[in-house]
Amino acid sequence: MIHSPLDGMYWITYASKNAASQNIYVKPLKLSTPLKNCAIVTTLSGSKANRPFILTVKFYNNYGELSDPIDISFGVSDTDAVRQGDGLQRVSVGMFQFKSAFGAPGEKTFRVQANIDGCIAARDVKTKVA
């Protein structure tokens, strides 16, 4: 399902298969109340220099359910000050973690962007490392 903010319509695609053929259809749907925006919720387990931390990221779809993204972009602002881990690793449906350790003190920014069931969400996580 994709939302068009220009006309307020949701567009649903579905496939129909029978013995003779297979077809893909698109149907407009006007909801009386709009769906919620998808969301990225984050928690960071620490903020001390030269200490390990865990960044936990949860992805919610338009229905408020945890959902695995179609595509994830993840970045760290200052790679010299964060000892890189293996990137975001899936823990359970819609929940991912980045395990690493901070290096030098200073402000750090993590950027997460995702396509969650056709909805694009982005979140910056900023922390001051002492």
N, C-alpha and C positions, 0 to 999 in steps of 0.2 A: 504494500500500500504506500502510495506517495501523496503528499499534500501539496496542493498548489495555492500559495498565499494570494495569487492574483485574483482568483475567482472563488476562493474558499472551499474548493472541492477536494475531496479525497478520490484518488484513482486506484481502483483495485484490479489486479491482474489475476487471472486464473486460467488453468488449462482444462480442456475437456477432451477425453479420449474415448472413442468407441471402436467397434470392429472395423469401420471403414476409414476413419481418419482421426487425426489429433489436431485440435485447434487451440489457439491462445486468444483470450478475450480480455478487453479492458472495459471496465464499467465505472461511470462516475457515481459518487456517493456523497450526498450532502448530509452531514450530521447536525443535529439540533444543538449540540454543544461540542466544541472542538476538543480533540484529544490533547492530553498534556504533552509538553515538549519532552523529548528524550533527555536523559540526564547522566552526568558522570559525577559520582560521589567519591571523594578520596579521604584517606587518613594516613598520617605519617607517624611512625612509631618513635622517632627520636630526632634530636637536633644538636647533638654534641659532636665537635670535631674529632676525627680519628676514631669514631665509634660506628658500629653497624646500625642500620635502620631498615625498616620495611615500609614501602609505599604500597598501600592497598587501594585498588581502584575497582569500583562497582559500576556497571553499566546498566541503566534502566531504559526500557523501551517506552513508547507512548502510552502504554497501559499501566506503567508503574511496576512492571515485572523485571526481574533480573534477566538479562539477555546477552548472549555472546555477540560481540560486534562482528560485522561483515569485514571490516577493515579497521586497523588501529595504527595510529602514528604516535610515537613516544619519543620525547627528546629531553635532554638535560642541558641547562644553560651553560654550566661551567664544568666541562669534563675533567679539568685538572683538579678540581676540588671534590670530585665524587669518584670513588673507585668503582668502575662500571661492573654491573652484574650481567646477567644473561638477558636483560630486557624484561618486559612484562611476561610473566608466566601464569597460565591459567590454573586457578585453584579449584574452582567449581563453576557452575553455570553463571555467567555474568560477573564473576569475581576473579581479578588478576592481581599479582603481586610483583613488585620489583624489590629484590633483596640486594643490598650493596652496603657500602660504608662511606661516610663522609671523610674527606681529607681536611684541607685547610678551612679555617673559619671564614665566614662571610655569608652573603645572601645567595641562596640557591633557588632556581626555578625549574620545575618539571612541567612539561607541556604534554597533555594527552588529548588527542583528537580521535574520534571514532565515528563510523557509520553504523548506527544501531537500528537495524531493521528499516533502512532507508532514511533515517533521520540523522542529521549530522550534529554532533555535539563536541564542544571543546572545553577544556579546563586547564587553567594554569595553577600550579601549586607552588606557593612561595614560602620559604622558611629562612629564618636567620639562624645560622649555625655558629654557636659560641665555642 
